[in-house]
């Protein structure tokens, strides 16, 4: 099943009318297909859904949050998560139980890494799934890192390196993964991050 079909089926399970879910699904695809997205695209969403399936969570709120967590993504903005949560509230929350909607909003906001973890298991899980790329095969991780640089193509090299290194070092300052399903990948993620930090220094020196 393609990702659009999965979204429609999820909406049907939640008794959302097809015309509503098709409209919202089209908007989701449109947003994730924006030309400035080199990593934060539908491919990222599909990868997260695959990891959610492997966790056998079955948590509908997490699945909905995955669909919407990066639906608004502007590398020049610092409130993408809040705007993505608002997008969900405008286009889909009205058709859902208020408790479910509130949980989806909370989970979307949990993917803002400028905020500390709350310790809630569902928030830990969506964060770990979102950060799964950090533990990827080194070649795949390099592709990811290059895609992030392309998304921030408007930022000068020295400024990007300083900002990116600060983010990466913040990840290394504590645990990266907090769920049993991802804890085994901690060392792989740390190795990749350390390698990227080293490469960032080399790249800057070569300019």
N, CA, C and O of each residue as an XYZ file, in Angstrom:
828
protein
N       0.846     -1.192      0.000
C       0.000      0.000      0.000
C       0.890      1.254      0.000
O       1.840      1.336      0.779
N       0.582      2.238     -0.879
C       1.366      3.451     -0.870
C       0.971      4.310      0.328
O      -0.026      4.046      1.001
N       1.774      5.344      0.579
C       1.556      6.131      1.784
C       0.200      6.836      1.772
O      -0.453      6.931      2.811
N      -0.230      7.330      0.607
C      -1.525      8.006      0.534
C      -2.661      7.046      0.878
O      -3.601      7.409      1.586
N      -2.564      5.811      0.365
C      -3.575      4.813      0.677
C      -3.595      4.484      2.150
O      -4.660      4.246      2.719
N      -2.432      4.466      2.775
C      -2.375      4.180      4.209
C      -3.062      5.289      4.998
O      -3.773      5.015      5.964
N      -2.855      6.528      4.597
C      -3.503      7.637      5.296
C      -5.017      7.543      5.167
O      -5.738      7.742      6.146
N      -5.500      7.244      3.977
C      -6.941      7.131      3.771
C      -7.526      5.996      4.607
O      -8.601      6.142      5.189
N      -6.828      4.875      4.665
C      -7.314      3.751      5.475
C      -7.336      4.096      6.959
O      -8.251      3.705      7.684
N      -6.318      4.833      7.403
C      -6.290      5.263      8.800
C      -7.500      6.148      9.098
O      -8.148      5.994     10.133
N      -7.797      7.063      8.195
C      -8.945      7.950      8.388
C     -10.257      7.164      8.395
O     -11.167      7.475      9.163
N     -10.350      6.148      7.539
C     -11.565      5.326      7.523
C     -11.751      4.609      8.852
O     -12.872      4.488      9.344
N     -10.649      4.132      9.437
C     -10.733      3.478     10.744
C     -11.253      4.443     11.804
O     -11.848      4.028     12.798
N     -11.021      5.737     11.580
C     -11.451      6.759     12.540
C     -12.786      7.375     12.146
O     -13.211      8.385     12.708
N     -13.445      6.745     11.164
C     -14.779      7.176     10.720
C     -14.785      8.586     10.144
O     -15.764      9.318     10.286
N     -13.692      8.960      9.496
C     -13.624     10.253      8.822
C     -14.076     10.055      7.376
O     -13.639      9.117      6.710
N     -14.935     10.920      6.902
C     -15.482     10.807      5.551
C     -14.363     10.840      4.506
O     -13.367     11.545      4.672
N     -14.538     10.076      3.438
C     -13.511      9.970      2.410
C     -13.174     11.317      1.774
O     -12.010     11.585      1.475
N     -14.190     12.171      1.564
C     -13.896     13.446      0.922
C     -13.011     14.320      1.804
O     -12.168     15.064      1.303
N     -13.204     14.229      3.109
C     -12.359     14.976      4.036
C     -10.943     14.418      4.030
O      -9.977     15.168      3.887
N     -10.820     13.102      4.187
C      -9.496     12.496      4.260
C      -8.726     12.649      2.950
O      -7.507     12.824      2.967
N      -9.421     12.584      1.819
C      -8.745     12.772      0.530
C      -8.230     14.192      0.383
O      -7.128     14.410     -0.121
N      -9.027     15.157      0.824
C      -8.582     16.554      0.760
C      -7.361     16.770      1.649
O      -6.370     17.366      1.227
N      -7.445     16.279      2.884
C      -6.331     16.453      3.815
C      -5.108     15.684      3.325
O      -3.984     16.181      3.400
N      -5.331     14.461      2.818
C      -4.226     13.668      2.292
C      -3.523     14.371      1.154
O      -2.296     14.336      1.070
N      -4.281     15.011      0.274
C      -3.680     15.754     -0.833
C      -2.847     16.930     -0.324
O      -1.776     17.221     -0.856
N      -3.349     17.597      0.707
C      -2.596     18.708      1.293
C      -1.290     18.217      1.919
O      -0.251     18.866      1.800
N      -1.356     17.066      2.583
C      -0.155     16.499      3.197
C       0.892     16.198      2.129
O       2.058     16.567      2.269
N       0.464     15.524      1.061
C       1.398     15.190     -0.022
C       1.977     16.459     -0.637
O       3.173     16.530     -0.919
N       1.135     17.448     -0.841
C       1.586     18.718     -1.432
C       2.661     19.370     -0.567
O       3.676     19.845     -1.077
N       2.430     19.388      0.734
C       3.400     20.023      1.636
C       4.705     19.246      1.695
O       5.783     19.836      1.620
N       4.618     17.929      1.829
C       5.847     17.140      1.936
C       6.609     17.047      0.608
O       7.742     16.565      0.576
N       5.991     17.507     -0.484
C       6.636     17.473     -1.802
C       7.236     18.816     -2.186
O       7.666     18.987     -3.326
N       7.278     19.768     -1.273
C       7.836     21.082     -1.570
C       9.294     20.954     -2.000
O      10.029     20.092     -1.519
N       9.689     21.830     -2.913
C      10.997     21.695     -3.561
C      12.176     21.881     -2.608
O      13.271     21.393     -2.890
N      11.978     22.574     -1.486
C      13.096     22.813     -0.573
C      13.338     21.643      0.386
O      14.273     21.678      1.186
N      12.504     20.621      0.304
C      12.644     19.475      1.207
C      13.546     18.421      0.560
O      13.224     17.851     -0.482
N      14.664     18.187      1.203
C      15.579     17.156      0.713
C      15.652     15.975      1.671
O      16.041     14.874      1.282
N      15.279     16.205      2.913
C      15.177     15.111      3.891
C      13.772     15.039      4.487
O      13.213     13.949      4.604
N      13.204     16.158      4.857
C      11.892     16.195      5.529
C      10.767     16.064      4.502
O       9.984     16.989      4.287
N      10.713     14.909      3.887
C       9.786     14.631      2.795
C       8.903     13.435      3.145
O       8.953     12.918      4.261
N       8.095     13.003      2.174
C       7.266     11.814      2.398
C       8.112     10.579      2.661
O       7.679      9.673      3.374
N       9.310     10.533      2.096
C      10.199      9.392      2.344
C      10.507      9.274      3.834
O      10.553      8.173      4.381
N      10.716     10.407      4.479
C      10.964     10.419      5.930
C       9.732      9.920      6.678
O       9.854      9.122      7.608
N       8.561     10.376      6.285
C       7.320      9.931      6.921
C       7.141      8.429      6.752
O       6.804      7.729      7.707
N       7.363      7.937      5.551
C       7.199      6.507      5.278
C       8.191      5.683      6.091
O       7.853      4.603      6.575
N       9.402      6.186      6.242
C      10.400      5.487      7.058
C       9.952      5.424      8.516
O      10.096      4.390      9.170
N       9.416      6.518      9.017
C       8.920      6.532     10.394
C       7.747      5.566     10.584
O       7.659      4.879     11.602
N       6.858      5.522      9.608
C       5.729      4.594      9.696
C       6.217      3.152      9.712
O       5.671      2.313     10.428
N       7.251      2.864      8.915
C       7.834      1.528      8.918
C       8.403      1.162     10.271
O       8.237      0.034     10.736
N       9.080      2.120     10.914
C       9.630      1.867     12.245
C       8.515      1.696     13.273
O       8.627      0.876     14.185
N       7.432      2.474     13.126
C       6.301      2.321     14.026
C       5.699      0.923     13.898
O       5.342      0.302     14.900
N       5.589      0.436     12.675
C       5.068     -0.914     12.448
C       5.964     -1.955     13.104
O       5.476     -2.919     13.694
N       7.270     -1.760     13.001
C       8.206     -2.730     13.598
C       8.113     -2.730     15.122
O       8.372     -3.743     15.770
N       7.740     -1.585     15.681
C       7.570     -1.505     17.141
C       6.266     -2.150     17.583
O       6.053     -2.386     18.772
N       5.383     -2.438     16.606
C       4.077     -3.047     16.878
C       3.318     -2.250     17.934
O       2.686     -2.817     18.825
N       3.391     -0.942     17.820
C       2.736     -0.074     18.797
C       1.225     -0.030     18.597
O       0.460     -0.193     19.548
N       0.800      0.189     17.358
C      -0.624      0.307     17.094
C      -1.245      1.562     17.662
O      -2.469      1.660     17.750
N      -0.423      2.528     18.051
C      -0.915      3.768     18.656
C      -1.371      4.721     17.551
O      -0.550      5.245     16.798
N      -2.667      4.940     17.458
C      -3.230      5.791     16.396
C      -2.751      7.227     16.535
O      -2.485      7.886     15.530
N      -2.636      7.720     17.753
C      -2.189      9.097     17.967
C      -0.772      9.287     17.440
O      -0.470     10.309     16.823
N       0.100      8.307     17.681
C       1.468      8.409     17.176
C       1.469      8.386     15.654
O       2.188      9.159     15.021
N       0.664      7.500     15.061
C       0.635      7.442     13.602
C       0.153      8.760     13.006
O       0.738      9.252     12.041
N      -0.892      9.327     13.561
C      -1.362     10.620     13.068
C      -0.287     11.694     13.257
O      -0.075     12.523     12.372
N       0.381     11.680     14.396
C       1.422     12.673     14.657
C       2.576     12.537     13.669
O       3.168     13.537     13.263
N       2.893     11.314     13.284
C       3.945     11.110     12.286
C       3.556     11.786     10.969
O       4.373     12.470     10.353
N       2.320     11.594     10.548
C       1.862     12.205      9.296
C       1.988     13.724      9.330
O       2.314     14.340      8.316
N       1.735     14.327     10.477
C       1.641     15.785     10.538
C       2.870     16.472     11.138
O       2.955     17.699     11.084
N       3.816     15.735     11.702
C       4.843     16.387     12.520
C       5.745     17.340     11.747
O       6.266     18.291     12.330
N       5.942     17.111     10.451
C       6.764     18.007      9.629
C       5.967     18.587      8.460
O       6.550     19.040      7.475
N       4.638     18.574      8.566
C       3.833     19.016      7.423
C       4.115     20.478      7.095
O       4.034     20.879      5.934
N       4.442     21.272      8.103
C       4.947     22.627      7.880
C       6.431     22.597      8.178
O       6.844     22.321      9.304
N       7.237     22.884      7.156
C       8.688     22.827      7.351
C       9.366     23.926      6.545
O       9.467     23.856      5.320
N       9.817     24.922      7.255
C      10.562     26.031      6.675
C      11.881     26.126      7.425
O      11.884     26.484      8.603
N      13.012     25.814      6.775
C      14.299     25.839      7.477
C      14.638     27.198      8.092
O      15.507     27.288      8.959
N      13.957     28.249      7.645
C      14.216     29.580      8.187
C      13.373     29.881      9.419
O      13.544     30.919     10.058
N      12.461     28.967      9.751
C      11.538     29.190     10.866
C      11.937     28.372     12.089
O      12.573     27.324     11.975
N      11.554     28.869     13.254
C      11.831     28.153     14.499
C      10.567     27.605     15.147
O      10.617     27.063     16.251
N       9.442     27.744     14.470
C       8.193     27.260     15.061
C       7.461     26.282     14.154
O       6.231     26.271     14.105
N       8.223     25.462     13.437
C       7.622     24.503     12.513
C       6.711     23.506     13.227
O       5.645     23.160     12.718
N       7.132     23.048     14.404
C       6.317     22.066     15.119
C       4.981     22.672     15.551
O       3.933     22.040     15.424
N       5.031     23.895     16.059
C       3.790     24.559     16.471
C       2.876     24.798     15.272
O       1.659     24.636     15.371
N       3.462     25.181     14.148
C       2.665     25.418     12.940
C       2.121     24.104     12.381
O       1.013     24.070     11.846
N       2.888     23.031     12.501
C       2.408     21.719     12.054
C       1.251     21.251     12.923
O       0.274     20.696     12.420
N       1.360     21.476     14.232
C       0.265     21.125     15.140
C      -0.981     21.940     14.799
O      -2.097     21.421     14.833
N      -0.787     23.213     14.471
C      -1.918     24.056     14.108
C      -2.560     23.583     12.803
O      -3.783     23.606     12.660
N      -1.727     23.156     11.856
C      -2.229     22.606     10.590
C      -3.143     21.411     10.866
O      -4.226     21.299     10.293
N      -2.695     20.529     11.745
C      -3.512     19.374     12.127
C      -4.827     19.825     12.748
O      -5.886     19.296     12.413
N      -4.764     20.796     13.647
C      -5.977     21.272     14.318
C      -6.975     21.852     13.318
O      -8.182     21.658     13.455
N      -6.473     22.555     12.327
C      -7.348     23.202     11.347
C      -7.992     22.184     10.413
O      -9.186     22.264     10.127
N      -7.191     21.221      9.938
C      -7.659     20.373      8.849
C      -8.222     19.016      9.270
O      -8.999     18.425      8.520
N      -7.853     18.505     10.448
C      -8.334     17.161     10.795
C      -8.908     17.029     12.196
O      -9.790     16.200     12.420
N      -8.432     17.820     13.136
C      -8.834     17.629     14.533
C     -10.341     17.710     14.732
O     -10.902     17.023     15.586
N     -10.985     18.544     13.945
C     -12.433     18.723     14.078
C     -13.194     17.414     13.925
O     -14.280     17.266     14.485
N     -12.646     16.468     13.182
C     -13.332     15.219     12.869
C     -12.990     14.106     13.846
O     -13.423     12.967     13.670
N     -12.211     14.430     14.880
C     -11.721     13.415     15.805
C     -12.191     13.693     17.227
O     -12.567     14.812     17.577
N     -12.159     12.654     18.021
C     -12.402     12.786     19.453
C     -11.392     13.775     20.041
O     -10.218     13.755     19.670
N     -11.838     14.631     20.948
C     -10.973     15.688     21.479
C      -9.760     15.131     22.223
O      -8.679     15.718     22.176
N      -9.933     14.006     22.906
C      -8.792     13.411     23.615
C      -7.730     12.944     22.640
O      -6.539     13.162     22.862
N      -8.158     12.301     21.557
C      -7.214     11.862     20.533
C      -6.526     13.065     19.896
O      -5.309     13.056     19.708
N      -7.283     14.085     19.567
C      -6.716     15.286     18.946
C      -5.677     15.937     19.854
O      -4.610     16.343     19.395
N      -5.994     16.032     21.136
C      -5.057     16.640     22.091
C      -3.762     15.832     22.162
O      -2.675     16.402     22.255
N      -3.880     14.510     22.118
C      -2.689     13.668     22.163
C      -1.841     13.827     20.903
O      -0.612     13.829     20.971
N      -2.498     13.959     19.762
C      -1.757     14.145     18.509
C      -0.982     15.463     18.550
O       0.191     15.512     18.180
N      -1.638     16.516     18.996
C      -0.962     17.810     19.104
C       0.238     17.705     20.037
O       1.325     18.189     19.722
N       0.036     17.077     21.173
C       1.139     16.911     22.142
C       2.310     16.157     21.529
O       3.467     16.512     21.752
N       2.012     15.123     20.760
C       3.071     14.314     20.150
C       3.790     15.066     19.034
O       5.003     14.925     18.876
N       3.066     15.852     18.271
C       3.720     16.677     17.253
C       4.688     17.644     17.926
O       5.831     17.789     17.492
N       4.232     18.298     18.973
C       5.081     19.264     19.681
C       6.278     18.587     20.341
O       7.306     19.226     20.566
N       6.151     17.302     20.652
C       7.256     16.566     21.279
C       8.433     16.398     20.334
O       9.541     16.102     20.781
N       8.216     16.582     19.024
C       9.329     16.453     18.063
C      10.111     17.753     17.911
O      10.939     17.884     17.010
N       9.849     18.703     18.787
C      10.644     19.926     18.855
C      11.815     19.651     19.787
O      11.636     19.559     21.001
N      13.012     19.519     19.223
C      14.158     19.075     20.019
C      14.828     20.200     20.801
O      15.842     19.991     21.469
N      14.251     21.387     20.710
C      14.712     22.451     21.605
C      14.070     22.297     22.978
O      14.451     22.971     23.936
N      13.076     21.386     23.059
C      12.379     21.124     24.317
C      12.911     19.840     24.953
O      13.285     18.897     24.255
N      12.940     19.819     26.270
C      13.376     18.629     26.996
C      12.322     17.529     26.883
O      11.136     17.809     26.709
N      12.766     16.281     26.984
C      11.831     15.160     26.990
C      10.975     15.223     28.244
O      11.440     15.621     29.312
N       9.716     14.825     28.098
C       8.787     14.827     29.232
C       8.858     13.535     30.037
O       8.469     13.493     31.204
N       9.368     12.469     29.388
C       9.387     11.169     30.049
C       8.170     10.329     29.749
O       8.093      9.181     30.188
N       7.203     10.877     29.002
C       6.035     10.081     28.633
C       6.448      9.039     27.596
O       7.160      9.372     26.647
N       6.021      7.797     27.753
C       6.448      6.728     26.833
C       6.101      6.988     25.371
O       6.908      6.690     24.491
N       4.912      7.541     25.091
C       4.550      7.766     23.695
C       5.388      8.877     23.069
O       5.707      8.822     21.881
N       5.746      9.883     23.862
C       6.610     10.944     23.356
C       8.037     10.419     23.139
O       8.696     10.788     22.167
N       8.501      9.569     24.037
C       9.810      8.941     23.833
C       9.820      8.132     22.544
O      10.802      8.155     21.801
N       8.731      7.419     22.276
C       8.689      6.568     21.092
C       8.702      7.386     19.802
O       9.458      7.065     18.885
N       7.885      8.430     19.712
C       7.879      9.195     18.467
C       9.212      9.910     18.266
O       9.664     10.069     17.132
N       9.833     10.335     19.340
C      11.150     10.963     19.208
C      12.184      9.947     18.724
O      12.980     10.240     17.831
N      12.169      8.766     19.309
C      13.134      7.747     18.890
C      12.933      7.371     17.425
O      13.901      7.194     16.685
N      11.680      7.253     17.014
C      11.387      6.931     15.618
C      11.856      8.058     14.709
O      12.423      7.806     13.646
N      11.623      9.293     15.120
C      12.031     10.449     14.320
C      13.549     10.515     14.187
O      14.066     10.982     13.173
N      14.258     10.050     15.205
C      15.717     10.114     15.217
C      16.376      8.817     14.772
O      17.589      8.658     14.914
N      15.593      7.892     14.237
C      16.149      6.601     13.829
C      17.265      6.756     12.811
O      18.197      5.952     12.792
N      17.188      7.778     11.963
C      18.199      8.001     10.927
C      19.591      8.179     11.518
O      20.589      7.893     10.856
N      19.664      8.647     12.752
C      20.972      8.877     13.368
C      21.760      7.588     13.538
O      22.987      7.622     13.623
N      21.073      6.452     13.588
C      21.736      5.159     13.773
C      21.832      4.380     12.464
O      22.087      3.176     12.476
N      21.630      5.054     11.345
C      21.641      4.390     10.045
C      23.033      3.907      9.668
O      24.023      4.278     10.298
N      23.097      3.078      8.635
C      24.377      2.709      8.054
C      25.138      3.999      7.739
O      24.530      4.971      7.291
N      26.457      4.026      7.966
C      27.220      5.270      7.758
C      27.015      5.921      6.389
O      26.980      7.147      6.289
N      26.881      5.124      5.348
C      26.668      5.690      4.004
C      25.312      6.380      3.931
O      25.195      7.458      3.348
N      24.289      5.767      4.518
C      22.957      6.368      4.533
C      22.934      7.614      5.423
O      22.252      8.595      5.124
N      23.680      7.554      6.502
C      23.752      8.722      7.379
C      24.388      9.901      6.645
O      23.956     11.043      6.803
N      25.406      9.623      5.848
C      26.060     10.699      5.096
C      25.089     11.335      4.107
O      25.088     12.554      3.932
N      24.266     10.517      3.465
C      23.245     11.043      2.547
C      22.274     11.950      3.314
O      21.888     13.016      2.835
N      21.895     11.507      4.496
C      21.005     12.314      5.354
C      21.660     13.646      5.706
O      21.036     14.700      5.584
N      22.917     13.599      6.142
C      23.610     14.827      6.543
C      23.729     15.792      5.369
O      23.581     17.002      5.538
N      23.993     15.261      4.191
C      24.091     16.108      3.000
C      22.737     16.712      2.643
O      22.664     17.852      2.186
N      21.655     15.940      2.853
C      20.314     16.449      2.574
C      19.961     17.595      3.527
O      19.337     18.577      3.122
N      20.357     17.465      4.775
C      20.114     18.535      5.743
C      20.875     19.795      5.321
O      20.348     20.903      5.418
N      22.104     19.621      4.858
C      22.872     20.802      4.415
C      22.182     21.485      3.242
O      22.165     22.713      3.162
N      21.613     20.701      2.331
C      20.915     21.273      1.179
C      19.676     22.042      1.621
O      19.345     23.078      1.044
N      18.993     21.535      2.641
C      17.820     22.253      3.149
C      18.205     23.595      3.770
O      17.398     24.524      3.813
N      19.421     23.684      4.240
C      19.910     24.927      4.819
C      20.905     25.609      3.883
O      21.873     26.227      4.326
N      20.647     25.484      2.589
C      21.542     26.068      1.590
C      21.639     27.580      1.673
O      22.602     28.170      1.185
N      20.652     28.208      2.286
C      20.654     29.665      2.420
C      21.587     30.143      3.529
O      21.839     31.342      3.652
N      22.104     29.207      4.344
C      22.938     29.567      5.487
C      24.413     29.470      5.098
O      24.828     28.449      4.549
N      25.213     30.499      5.363
C      26.650     30.442      5.052
C      27.326     29.270      5.760
O      26.879     28.838      6.823
N      28.399     28.760      5.170
C      29.071     27.578      5.698
C      29.450     27.702      7.166
O      29.162     26.806      7.960
N      30.097     28.813      7.534
C      30.571     28.946      8.917
C      29.406     28.951      9.898
O      29.490     28.366     10.978
N      28.324     29.613      9.517
C      27.148     29.671     10.390
C      26.469     28.310     10.483
O      26.026     27.904     11.558
N      26.390     27.612      9.363
C      25.770     26.286      9.380
C      26.584     25.328     10.244
O      26.021     24.602     11.062
N      27.893     25.322     10.071
C      28.748     24.412     10.831
C      28.601     24.661     12.324
O      28.484     23.715     13.104
N      28.605     25.918     12.723
C      28.473     26.242     14.147
C      27.128     25.764     14.693
O      27.066     25.180     15.775
N      26.064     26.010     13.951
C      24.742     25.611     14.404
C      24.558     24.113     14.424
O      24.003     23.555     15.371
N      25.029     23.462     13.368
C      24.877     22.012     13.272
C      25.695     21.302     14.347
O      25.220     20.346     14.959
N      26.902     21.760     14.574
C      27.728     21.132     15.600
C      27.098     21.298     16.982
O      27.159     20.385     17.805
N      26.500     22.449     17.234
C      25.851     22.677     18.528
C      24.697     21.703     18.723
O      24.518     21.155     19.811
N      23.909     21.485     17.660
C      22.783     20.546     17.734
C      23.287     19.131     17.984
O      22.768     18.419     18.844
N      24.298     18.734     17.231
C      24.825     17.372     17.354
C      25.438     17.136     18.735
O      25.262     16.066     19.319
N      26.145     18.120     19.247
C      26.746     17.971     20.569
C      25.681     17.893     21.659
O      25.877     17.245     22.687
N      24.558     18.558     21.425
C      23.459     18.462     22.388
C      22.915     17.043     22.434
O      22.560     16.549     23.503
N      22.848     16.378     21.274
C      22.427     14.979     21.262
C      23.414     14.104     22.028
O      23.009     13.188     22.744
N      24.704     14.384     21.879
C      25.724     13.561     22.542
C      25.787     13.807     24.039
O      26.355     13.002     24.776
N      25.211     14.910     24.494
C      25.306     15.267     25.917
C      24.502     14.340     26.817
O      24.719     14.311     28.029
N      23.589     13.593     26.247
C      22.784     12.659     27.034
C      22.428     11.453     26.202
O      23.031     11.214     25.155
N      21.456     10.692     26.657
C      20.982      9.557     25.865
C      20.266     10.067     24.626
O      19.594     11.098     24.654
N      20.424      9.315     23.529
C      19.726      9.655     22.294
C      18.399      8.913     22.230
O      17.368      9.496     21.897
N      18.432      7.620     22.552
C      17.231      6.782     22.480
C      16.770      6.381     23.881
O      17.578      6.080     24.760
N      15.454      6.385     24.062
C      14.893      6.147     25.392
C      13.949      4.954     25.448
O      13.427      4.642     26.518
N      13.718      4.285     24.340
C      12.810      3.138     24.346
C      13.594      1.850     24.138
O      14.683      1.856     23.564
N      13.028      0.750     24.611
C      13.704     -0.542     24.495
C      13.957     -0.905     23.034
O      14.971     -1.526     22.714
N      13.045     -0.523     22.157
C      13.191     -0.872     20.745
C      14.335     -0.184     20.046
O      14.762     -0.624     18.978
N      14.847      0.901     20.632
C      15.925      1.656     19.984
C      17.208      1.702     20.791
O      18.242      2.116     20.266
N      17.176      1.294     22.038
C      18.362      1.442     22.895
C      19.575      0.714     22.348
O      20.706      1.136     22.587
N      19.360     -0.373     21.617
C      20.486     -1.132     21.060
C      21.225     -0.361     19.971
O      22.344     -0.718     19.605
N      20.591      0.709     19.448
C      21.199      1.476     18.360
C      21.943      2.716     18.855
O      22.464      3.495     18.057
N      21.987      2.891     20.163
C      22.614      4.082     20.745
C      24.052      4.267     20.271
O      24.438      5.363     19.863
N      24.838      3.207     20.323
C      26.261      3.336     19.969
C      26.438      3.687     18.494
O      27.347      4.438     18.140
N      25.576      3.151     17.636
C      25.666      3.465     16.208
C      25.373      4.943     15.959
O      26.055      5.595     15.168
N      24.366      5.457     16.631
C      24.001      6.866     16.467
C      25.127      7.768     16.954
O      25.473      8.750     16.297
N      25.687      7.439     18.084
C      26.754      8.279     18.632
C      27.979      8.269     17.713
O      28.639      9.293     17.537
N      28.274      7.116     17.134
C      29.408      7.021     16.213
C      29.175      7.887     14.972
O      30.076      8.589     14.514
N      27.962      7.827     14.441
C      27.646      8.638     13.260
C      27.738     10.126     13.559
O      28.285     10.895     12.770
N      27.200     10.522     14.700
C      27.214     11.933     15.071
C      28.645     12.422     15.269
O      29.011     13.502     14.804
N      29.434     11.633     15.949
C      30.838     12.013     16.161
C      31.573     12.150     14.831
O      32.397     13.050     14.668
N      31.281     11.266     13.886
C      31.916     11.340     12.569
C      31.483     12.599     11.828
O      32.294     13.243     11.163
N      30.194     12.952     11.944
C      29.730     14.164     11.258
C      30.373     15.405     11.858
O      30.758     16.317     11.126
N      30.493     15.450     13.168
C      31.130     16.598     13.820
C      32.562     16.746     13.312
O      33.021     17.855     13.040
N      33.259     15.629     13.187
C      34.630     15.664     12.678
C      34.665     16.158     11.228
O      35.512     16.977     10.869
N      33.752     15.664     10.405
C      33.687     16.082      8.998
C      33.348     17.558      8.881
O      33.875     18.242      8.003
N      32.489     18.057      9.738
C      32.134     19.473      9.685
C      33.354     20.342      9.911
O      33.514     21.381      9.270
N      34.218     19.914     10.825
C      35.452     20.666     11.069
C      36.374     20.623      9.870
O      36.991     21.630      9.523
N      36.476     19.472      9.234
C      37.342     19.333      8.052
C      36.816     20.183      6.910
O      37.585     20.866      6.234
N      35.489     20.142      6.689
C      34.878     20.912      5.608
C      35.113     22.405      5.792
O      35.391     23.121      4.830
N      35.000     22.869      7.033
C      35.185     24.292      7.307
C      36.632     24.710      7.054
O      36.892     25.788      6.519
N      37.561     23.856      7.441
C      38.976     24.162      7.258
C      39.357     24.211      5.782
O      40.292     24.915      5.401
N      38.619     23.451      4.939
C      38.961     23.375      3.527
C      38.421     24.548      2.715
O      38.775     24.703      1.546
N      37.568     25.376      3.323
C      36.979     26.500      2.594
C      37.999     27.607      2.386
O      37.681     28.636      1.789
